Amino acid sequence: MFETFMTDLRETLLKGADNPALVTSEQVISFADLAAQVEGILQALTEMPPGLSLIVGHKEPACIAAMIACAFSGRAFAFADRATPMDRMQQIAATAEASHILAYGEEVLPEGLPVLMLKDLPARSPRLEIAPHLSEQDTFYVIFTSGSTGTPKGVPISRGNYMALHRWYAPLLGAVRPEGAHVNHASMAFDMGMFDLWPTLSLGRPVQLLNHVNNIMPRNNIRHLTRDAATTPASWASTPSLLQLMCTDPQFSAETLPDLRFFVVGGEMLPGALVQELQQRFPKARIFNGYGPSEATCATHLYPVSAADTLASGPMKIGACVGENRMQIIGPDGQEVGAGEAGELVLSGPQVITHYLPADHPANAALSQPDGVNTYRTGDLARLDAAGHLVLLGRIDRQVKLLGNRIELNEIERIAEGSIWVRKAVCLPQKDATGRVTGLQLFVEPLEGQLCERQALLAHMGKHLAAQVLPRELHFVSQFPVTTNGKLDTQALLAGGGDRAQPDRSMSPAQHPAATAIKEAVK
């Protein structure tokens, strides 16, 4: 029950004393200090109109305290990072029907709503009274995602949705070294930010809040993580892209971070080569391949990856559902397909939301309640192996058609990453003014110390792909750019994140270097 969760959180805050709770690049906040900040905000909230709180800031402890105060007072909240463009922030405020704003800094804010400035509020002696009758059907917080149109849609996570996650994940996280910190990279506006925050604090463990300015400076993150012996990291959750950036620094290892023994990796397809590297650097760590959309409260699968799993061909498996979650793979006719057959992944259970915001958003067609069970058609292409383990094949909307051929962009990336030269590859379509796909471009980050030549890589790919669907453009990058959520930043990549040498536009598929290699192999 959510009220039991809040009672436990209250006890943790009140009894945590001087134990660290939040660690930023500037300060360490104890549980006692955090509790006093929460109480100050709780008292100030009584002067705000009822309804959802829009919290605006970054990773300041006062913003975390504001989220906790909303939970105690029974108010839903949505978080908007201060870097959010004003037009989008206005849309978020309107879509969430925010009644007021809790802001940390002096950023420009949506107009027409009363504002409570968090940094001006005094700390108070904590009582932390819990609002009565916290219905599990009511909204706990709202995450916003753009979707394909770029218009933000709200994902309202109910208290019941969160508790269904908490029931299975908190015990798993609790088995990690009790006094060890949990590393947070994701923005608090992202579902993984909530995944990091609530279970960790409820266990009385500190949260290490990484600063996004260090996204491409792993050494700065390592300095942050090692500066205080009382908050050494024991667990980590992030995307593969961020971990790949961290692995560019040799100090990201068990020698520097000996207590870091629990990794949850999700949000993107997990390369086997990354797991192998993590297993070498952190030989005592457990590495989980995580999966779960925002619509299912961030995590429905958490599979412990073995060394043997990393050597298997094809995409990494994700295992069976965890907790009370259930899954099906369905074909175009809506019927369940057999083991090994590809289809759309459908998730169901108490972690799945009932609707998007606004209520008339067309994406609500993906959400239903057959027989009273919350169900979500994910749009992810997947299959089940013979043992019932989920294997993701990519997004259905990452299938493109070129020259009459149906192409899986994820498959092209996996083939490139299967070479001996490539750490990571990203394939993006080129389109004309009508949206028709006219070609493919491949961005490649070579493995450290490896000389990756264009013709050799294309020849490797030509052994697995028809010449007609091979990328016509190949660009090399030293590091892939990531967003504040740790995901690949495709806009930055397209804007100039790689070698921009122009291809030979007149080259026909038959003239492609890989086509020559295919002919030679056939002789």
C-alpha positions as CSV (number, residue, x, y, z in Angstrom):
1,M,0.0,0.0,0.0
2,F,1.2,3.5,-0.8
3,E,0.4,4.8,2.7
4,T,2.7,2.1,4.1
5,F,5.4,3.2,1.7
6,M,5.0,6.9,2.8
7,T,5.1,5.8,6.4
8,D,8.4,4.0,5.8
9,L,9.8,6.9,3.9
10,R,8.8,9.3,6.8
11,E,10.6,7.1,9.3
12,T,13.7,6.9,7.1
13,L,13.8,10.7,6.8
14,L,13.3,11.3,10.5
15,K,15.8,8.7,11.7
16,G,18.4,9.2,9.0
17,A,20.2,11.9,11.1
18,D,23.5,13.0,9.6
19,N,23.7,10.1,7.1
20,P,24.1,11.4,3.5
21,A,20.9,11.4,1.4
22,L,21.7,13.5,-1.7
23,V,25.1,14.1,-3.2
24,T,25.5,16.8,-5.8
25,S,28.6,18.3,-7.4
26,E,28.4,21.1,-4.9
27,Q,27.1,19.6,-1.6
28,V,26.1,16.6,0.5
29,I,22.6,16.8,2.1
30,S,21.9,14.6,5.1
31,F,18.6,12.9,5.7
32,A,18.0,15.3,8.6
33,D,18.6,18.3,6.3
34,L,16.4,16.9,3.6
35,A,13.6,16.2,6.1
36,A,13.8,19.9,7.3
37,Q,13.6,21.1,3.7
38,V,10.6,18.9,3.0
39,E,8.8,20.3,6.0
40,G,9.5,23.9,5.0
41,I,8.0,23.2,1.6
42,L,5.0,21.3,3.1
43,Q,4.1,24.3,5.2
44,A,4.5,26.7,2.2
45,L,2.3,24.4,0.0
46,T,-0.7,25.1,2.2
47,E,-0.7,28.6,0.6
48,M,-0.8,27.2,-2.9
49,P,-4.0,26.4,-4.8
50,P,-4.9,22.7,-4.8
51,G,-3.9,20.6,-7.8
52,L,-0.7,19.4,-9.5
53,S,2.6,21.1,-8.8
54,L,4.9,21.8,-11.7
55,I,8.5,21.7,-10.3
56,V,11.1,23.6,-12.3
57,G,14.8,23.3,-11.7
58,H,17.5,20.7,-12.3
59,K,19.0,18.4,-9.6
60,E,19.0,20.8,-6.7
61,P,18.2,19.1,-3.3
62,A,15.4,21.6,-2.9
63,C,13.7,20.2,-6.1
64,I,14.0,16.7,-4.7
65,A,12.6,17.9,-1.4
66,A,9.7,19.5,-3.4
67,M,8.8,16.1,-5.0
68,I,8.9,14.5,-1.5
69,A,6.7,17.2,-0.1
70,C,4.2,16.7,-2.9
71,A,4.0,13.0,-2.1
72,F,3.4,13.7,1.6
73,S,0.7,16.3,0.9
74,G,-1.1,14.0,-1.6
75,R,-0.4,16.3,-4.6
76,A,0.7,15.0,-8.0
77,F,3.7,16.6,-9.6
78,A,5.4,17.0,-12.9
79,F,9.1,18.0,-13.3
80,A,10.5,20.2,-16.0
81,D,14.2,20.8,-16.3
82,R,15.1,24.4,-16.5
83,A,16.7,23.7,-19.9
84,T,13.3,22.9,-21.3
85,P,12.3,25.3,-24.1
86,M,9.6,27.7,-23.0
87,D,7.0,26.6,-25.6
88,R,7.3,23.0,-24.4
89,M,7.2,24.0,-20.7
90,Q,4.0,26.0,-21.4
91,Q,2.6,22.9,-23.1
92,I,3.6,20.7,-20.1
93,A,1.9,23.0,-17.6
94,A,-1.3,23.2,-19.7
95,T,-1.4,19.4,-20.4
96,A,-0.8,18.5,-16.8
97,E,-3.3,21.1,-15.6
98,A,-0.7,22.5,-13.2
99,S,-2.3,24.8,-10.6
100,H,1.0,26.4,-9.5
101,I,4.8,26.2,-10.0
102,L,7.6,25.3,-7.5
103,A,10.8,26.8,-9.0
104,Y,14.3,26.8,-7.7
105,G,16.1,29.4,-9.8
106,E,15.4,32.6,-11.7
107,E,14.5,30.9,-15.0
108,V,11.7,32.2,-17.2
109,L,8.5,30.4,-16.2
110,P,5.1,29.8,-17.7
111,E,2.8,32.7,-17.2
112,G,-0.5,32.8,-15.3
113,L,0.4,30.5,-12.5
114,P,1.4,31.4,-8.9
115,V,5.0,30.6,-8.2
116,L,6.7,29.4,-5.0
117,M,10.4,30.0,-5.0
118,L,12.1,27.0,-3.3
119,K,15.4,28.5,-2.5
120,D,13.8,31.3,-0.5
121,L,12.0,28.8,1.9
122,P,13.4,28.3,5.4
123,A,13.9,24.8,6.7
124,R,11.5,23.7,9.4
125,S,11.6,21.2,12.3
126,P,10.2,18.2,10.6
127,R,6.9,16.6,11.4
128,L,6.2,15.2,7.9
129,E,2.5,14.6,8.3
130,I,1.1,12.3,5.7
131,A,-2.1,13.4,3.9
132,P,-5.0,11.0,4.7
133,H,-6.6,8.7,2.1
134,L,-3.9,8.4,-0.5
135,S,-5.8,6.6,-3.2
136,E,-3.7,4.2,-5.3
137,Q,-5.8,5.2,-8.3
138,D,-4.7,8.8,-8.1
139,T,-1.7,10.2,-9.8
140,F,1.7,10.1,-8.1
141,Y,3.7,12.0,-10.8
142,V,3.5,12.7,-14.5
143,I,6.3,12.0,-17.0
144,F,6.3,13.8,-20.4
145,T,7.4,12.2,-23.6
146,S,7.4,13.8,-27.1
147,G,6.4,10.8,-29.3
148,S,6.7,11.1,-33.0
149,T,5.0,14.4,-33.4
150,G,7.2,16.4,-31.0
151,T,4.1,17.4,-29.0
152,P,4.5,16.4,-25.3
153,K,2.1,13.9,-24.0
154,G,1.7,13.1,-20.3
155,V,2.3,9.7,-18.8
156,P,0.5,9.8,-15.4
157,I,2.0,7.2,-13.0
158,S,-0.5,6.4,-10.3
159,R,0.4,5.5,-6.8
160,G,-0.7,2.0,-7.5
161,N,1.5,1.9,-10.7
162,Y,4.5,2.9,-8.6
163,M,3.8,0.4,-5.8
164,A,3.6,-2.5,-8.2
165,L,7.2,-1.6,-9.3
166,H,8.4,-0.9,-5.7
167,R,7.2,-4.3,-4.4
168,W,9.7,-6.2,-6.5
169,Y,12.5,-3.7,-7.2
170,A,13.1,-2.3,-3.7
171,P,14.0,-5.7,-2.3
172,L,16.4,-6.3,-5.2
173,L,18.0,-2.9,-4.7
174,G,18.0,-3.5,-0.9
175,A,20.2,-6.5,-1.3
176,V,23.0,-4.1,-2.5
177,R,25.5,-2.9,0.1
178,P,23.1,-1.0,2.6
179,E,25.3,2.1,3.1
180,G,26.4,2.3,-0.6
181,A,25.2,5.2,-2.8
182,H,23.1,4.7,-5.9
183,V,24.3,6.6,-9.0
184,N,21.7,8.7,-10.8
185,H,22.4,10.2,-14.3
186,A,19.0,10.7,-15.8
187,S,17.0,13.9,-15.6
188,M,14.3,14.0,-13.0
189,A,11.9,14.7,-15.9
190,F,12.7,11.2,-17.1
191,D,11.2,7.9,-15.8
192,M,14.6,6.5,-14.9
193,G,15.1,9.5,-12.6
194,M,12.1,8.4,-10.6
195,F,13.4,4.8,-10.8
196,D,16.6,6.0,-9.2
197,L,15.1,8.3,-6.6
198,W,12.2,6.8,-4.7
199,P,13.4,3.2,-4.0
200,T,16.9,4.4,-3.0
201,L,15.7,7.0,-0.5
202,S,13.1,4.7,0.9
203,L,16.0,2.2,1.8
204,G,17.9,5.0,3.5
205,R,20.7,5.0,1.0
206,P,22.2,8.1,-0.6
207,V,21.7,9.1,-4.2
208,Q,24.7,10.4,-6.2
209,L,23.3,13.0,-8.6
210,L,25.6,13.3,-11.7
211,N,25.8,16.7,-13.4
212,H,24.8,16.6,-17.1
213,V,27.7,19.0,-17.9
214,N,30.0,16.0,-17.5
215,N,28.2,13.8,-20.0
216,I,31.3,13.7,-22.3
217,M,33.8,14.1,-19.4
218,P,33.8,10.8,-17.6
219,R,36.8,11.7,-15.5
220,N,34.8,14.5,-13.9
221,N,32.1,12.0,-13.0
222,I,34.6,9.7,-11.5
223,R,36.1,12.5,-9.4
224,H,32.5,13.3,-8.2
225,L,31.9,9.6,-7.3
226,T,35.1,9.2,-5.4
227,R,35.4,12.4,-3.5
228,D,33.7,11.2,-0.3
229,A,34.3,7.8,1.3
230,A,30.9,8.0,3.0
231,T,29.1,8.0,-0.3
232,T,30.9,5.5,-2.4
233,P,28.7,4.1,-5.2
234,A,27.3,0.6,-4.9
235,S,24.6,0.6,-7.7
236,W,24.1,2.3,-11.0
237,A,21.3,2.7,-13.5
238,S,21.7,4.3,-16.9
239,T,21.5,3.9,-20.7
240,P,24.2,1.9,-22.6
241,S,25.2,5.1,-24.3
242,L,26.3,6.7,-21.0
243,L,28.2,3.6,-19.9
244,Q,30.0,3.5,-23.2
245,L,31.1,7.0,-22.6
246,M,32.2,6.2,-19.1
247,C,34.2,3.2,-20.4
248,T,36.4,5.5,-22.5
249,D,38.1,6.4,-19.2
250,P,40.4,3.6,-17.9
251,Q,39.7,4.7,-14.3
252,F,36.1,3.6,-14.6
253,S,36.8,0.2,-13.0
254,A,36.6,-1.8,-9.8
255,E,40.1,-0.5,-8.9
256,T,38.7,3.0,-8.6
257,L,35.1,2.1,-7.6
258,P,35.5,-1.2,-5.7
259,D,31.9,-1.2,-4.2
260,L,30.1,-0.6,-7.5
261,R,28.6,-4.1,-8.0
262,F,25.1,-3.6,-9.4
263,F,24.3,-2.2,-12.9
264,V,20.9,-1.7,-14.4
265,V,21.3,-0.9,-18.1
266,G,18.2,0.1,-20.1
267,G,16.5,2.6,-22.4
268,E,18.4,1.4,-25.5
269,M,19.5,-1.9,-27.0
270,L,22.3,-3.3,-25.0
271,P,25.4,-4.4,-27.0
272,G,27.1,-7.6,-25.9
273,A,30.5,-5.9,-26.2
274,L,29.6,-3.4,-23.6
275,V,28.6,-6.1,-21.1
276,Q,31.9,-7.9,-21.8
277,E,33.8,-4.7,-21.1
278,L,31.9,-4.1,-17.8
279,Q,32.4,-7.7,-16.8
280,Q,36.2,-7.2,-17.3
281,R,36.3,-3.9,-15.5
282,F,33.9,-4.9,-12.6
283,P,34.3,-8.7,-12.3
284,K,32.3,-8.9,-9.1
285,A,29.3,-6.8,-10.4
286,R,25.9,-8.1,-11.4
287,I,24.8,-6.6,-14.7
288,F,21.0,-6.5,-15.5
289,N,19.6,-5.9,-19.0
290,G,16.6,-3.7,-18.2
291,Y,13.5,-3.0,-20.2
292,G,10.3,-1.1,-19.6
293,P,8.6,1.8,-21.2
294,S,7.4,4.9,-19.3
295,E,3.9,3.6,-19.8
296,A,4.8,0.6,-17.6
297,T,6.5,2.6,-14.8
298,C,10.0,2.2,-16.3
299,A,10.9,-1.4,-15.7
300,T,9.1,-4.7,-16.5
301,H,12.1,-6.8,-17.2
302,L,15.5,-7.1,-15.4
303,Y,17.6,-9.9,-16.7
304,P,21.0,-10.8,-15.1
305,V,23.4,-11.1,-18.0
306,S,25.9,-13.9,-18.0
307,A,29.2,-14.1,-19.8
308,A,27.7,-16.8,-22.1
309,D,24.8,-14.4,-23.0
310,T,27.3,-11.9,-24.4
311,L,28.7,-14.4,-26.8
312,A,25.4,-15.4,-28.3
313,S,24.6,-14.1,-31.8
314,G,21.8,-11.6,-32.3
315,P,20.4,-9.1,-29.9
316,M,20.7,-9.6,-26.1
317,K,17.8,-11.3,-24.4
318,I,15.9,-9.5,-21.6
319,G,14.4,-12.5,-19.9
320,A,10.9,-13.0,-18.5
321,C,8.7,-10.4,-16.9
322,V,9.4,-9.5,-13.3
323,G,6.9,-8.6,-10.6
324,E,3.2,-8.8,-11.6
325,N,3.9,-7.8,-15.2
326,R,2.8,-10.0,-18.1
327,M,3.7,-10.0,-21.8
328,Q,2.4,-11.3,-25.2
329,I,3.8,-11.1,-28.7
330,I,1.1,-10.5,-31.3
331,G,1.0,-10.5,-35.0
332,P,-0.7,-7.9,-37.4
333,D,-4.0,-9.7,-36.8
334,G,-3.9,-9.1,-33.1
335,Q,-3.4,-12.8,-32.3
336,E,-0.5,-14.2,-30.2
337,V,2.3,-15.6,-32.3
338,G,4.3,-18.7,-31.6
339,A,7.8,-18.9,-30.0
340,G,10.5,-17.6,-32.2
341,E,8.1,-15.5,-34.3
342,A,8.4,-11.7,-34.4
343,G,5.6,-9.4,-33.5
344,E,4.5,-6.5,-31.4
345,L,5.2,-6.7,-27.7
346,V,2.1,-6.1,-25.5
347,L,2.5,-5.5,-21.7
348,S,-0.1,-5.9,-19.1
349,G,-0.4,-5.6,-15.3
350,P,-0.7,-3.1,-12.5
351,Q,2.4,-1.1,-13.6
352,V,0.8,-0.1,-16.8
353,I,-1.0,3.2,-16.9
354,T,-4.6,3.7,-17.9
355,H,-4.4,6.7,-20.1
356,Y,-2.2,9.5,-21.5
357,L,-2.7,13.2,-21.0
358,P,-4.6,14.9,-22.6
359,A,-7.4,12.4,-22.5
360,D,-8.1,12.8,-26.3
361,H,-4.5,12.1,-27.4
362,P,-4.6,9.7,-30.3
363,A,-1.9,7.6,-28.6
364,N,-4.5,6.4,-26.1
365,A,-5.5,3.8,-28.7
366,A,-2.5,1.8,-27.5
367,L,-3.9,1.6,-24.0
368,S,-6.8,-0.7,-23.0
369,Q,-8.3,-2.6,-20.1
370,P,-9.5,-6.0,-21.3
371,D,-11.0,-7.9,-18.4
372,G,-10.1,-5.1,-16.2
373,V,-6.3,-5.5,-16.7
374,N,-4.3,-2.5,-17.9
375,T,-2.7,-3.3,-21.2
376,Y,-0.3,-1.4,-23.5
377,R,0.7,-2.1,-27.1
378,T,4.3,-1.0,-26.9
379,G,5.2,-0.5,-30.6
380,D,8.3,-2.6,-30.0
381,L,9.2,-5.5,-32.3
382,A,10.1,-8.6,-30.3
383,R,10.0,-12.4,-30.1
384,L,10.2,-15.0,-27.4
385,D,12.9,-17.6,-27.5
386,A,12.3,-21.3,-26.7
387,A,12.8,-20.6,-22.9
388,G,10.2,-17.8,-22.9
389,H,12.9,-15.0,-22.7
390,L,12.0,-11.7,-24.3
391,V,14.3,-10.7,-27.2
392,L,13.8,-7.1,-28.5
393,L,14.3,-6.6,-32.2
394,G,13.9,-2.8,-32.2
395,R,11.1,-0.3,-32.7
396,I,8.4,-1.1,-35.3
397,D,8.8,2.5,-36.4
398,R,12.5,1.8,-37.0
399,Q,11.6,-0.3,-40.0
400,V,12.1,1.6,-43.2
401,K,11.5,0.8,-46.9
402,L,14.2,1.5,-49.4
403,L,14.1,0.4,-53.0
404,G,11.3,-1.9,-52.2
405,N,13.2,-3.6,-49.4
406,R,12.0,-3.7,-45.8
407,I,15.0,-2.8,-43.6
408,E,15.5,-3.1,-39.9
409,L,17.9,-0.3,-38.9
410,N,18.7,-2.1,-35.7
411,E,19.9,-5.1,-37.7
412,I,22.3,-2.9,-39.7
413,E,23.7,-1.5,-36.4
414,R,24.2,-5.0,-34.9
415,I,26.0,-6.2,-38.0
416,A,28.4,-3.2,-37.9
417,E,29.0,-3.8,-34.2
418,G,29.7,-7.4,-34.9
419,S,32.9,-6.4,-36.7
420,I,36.3,-6.4,-34.9
421,W,36.6,-2.6,-35.3
422,V,33.4,-1.1,-34.0
423,R,32.4,-0.1,-30.5
424,K,29.0,1.4,-31.4
425,A,27.1,2.0,-34.7
426,V,23.9,4.1,-35.4
427,C,22.0,3.9,-38.7
428,L,19.7,6.7,-39.6
429,P,17.5,7.1,-42.7
430,Q,17.9,9.9,-45.3
431,K,14.6,11.2,-46.5
432,D,13.4,13.6,-49.3
433,A,10.9,16.4,-48.8
434,T,8.0,14.0,-49.1
435,G,9.3,11.7,-46.3
436,R,10.4,9.0,-48.7
437,V,13.5,7.1,-47.6
438,T,16.2,7.7,-50.2
439,G,19.2,6.2,-48.5
440,L,20.9,5.2,-45.2
441,Q,23.8,6.7,-43.3
442,L,25.8,4.9,-40.7
443,F,27.7,6.6,-37.8
444,V,30.5,4.5,-36.3
445,E,32.6,4.9,-33.2
446,P,35.7,2.6,-33.6
447,L,37.0,0.5,-30.7
448,E,39.9,2.2,-28.9
449,G,43.1,1.3,-30.7
450,Q,41.4,0.0,-33.8
451,L,41.8,1.5,-37.2
452,C,38.4,1.2,-38.9
453,E,38.6,1.6,-42.6
454,R,35.5,2.3,-44.7
455,Q,36.0,-0.4,-47.3
456,A,36.8,-3.1,-44.8
457,L,33.8,-2.3,-42.7
458,L,31.5,-2.1,-45.7
459,A,32.9,-5.4,-47.0
460,H,32.1,-7.0,-43.6
461,M,28.6,-5.7,-43.7
462,G,28.2,-6.9,-47.3
463,K,28.6,-10.5,-46.2
464,H,25.3,-10.1,-44.3
465,L,23.3,-7.5,-46.2
466,A,22.3,-7.1,-49.8
467,A,24.3,-4.4,-51.6
468,Q,21.0,-2.5,-52.4
469,V,20.4,-1.8,-48.7
470,L,23.9,-1.0,-47.5
471,P,24.5,2.5,-46.1
472,R,25.7,4.9,-48.8
473,E,27.2,7.3,-46.2
474,L,29.6,6.3,-43.5
475,H,30.8,8.7,-40.8
476,F,33.2,8.2,-38.0
477,V,32.7,9.8,-34.6
478,S,35.1,9.9,-31.6
479,Q,32.1,9.8,-29.1
480,F,28.4,9.6,-29.6
481,P,26.6,12.6,-28.1
482,V,23.9,11.9,-25.5
483,T,20.9,13.8,-24.1
484,T,20.3,14.7,-20.5
485,N,18.6,11.3,-20.1
486,G,21.7,9.5,-21.4
487,K,20.2,8.5,-24.6
488,L,21.7,8.9,-28.0
489,D,21.3,12.5,-29.3
490,T,20.4,11.9,-32.9
491,Q,19.8,15.6,-33.6
492,A,23.3,16.6,-32.4
493,L,24.7,13.7,-34.5
494,L,22.9,14.8,-37.6
495,A,24.0,18.4,-37.0
496,G,27.6,17.5,-37.2
497,G,28.6,14.8,-34.8
498,G,30.9,12.9,-37.1
499,D,33.1,12.9,-40.2
500,R,31.0,14.8,-42.7
501,A,32.9,13.7,-45.9
502,Q,30.5,13.6,-48.7
503,P,29.9,10.2,-50.4
504,D,30.1,9.6,-54.1
505,R,26.5,10.4,-55.0
506,S,26.8,8.8,-58.4
507,M,27.8,5.4,-56.9
508,S,25.3,2.7,-57.8
509,P,24.7,-0.2,-55.5
510,A,26.7,-2.4,-57.8
511,Q,29.7,0.0,-57.4
512,H,29.5,-0.1,-53.6
513,P,32.8,-1.4,-52.1
514,A,30.9,-4.1,-50.4
515,A,29.4,-5.3,-53.7
516,T,32.9,-5.9,-55.0
517,A,33.7,-7.9,-51.9
518,I,30.6,-10.0,-52.4
519,K,31.6,-10.7,-56.0
520,E,35.1,-11.8,-54.9
521,A,33.6,-14.1,-52.2
522,V,31.4,-15.8,-54.8
523,K,34.3,-16.6,-57.2
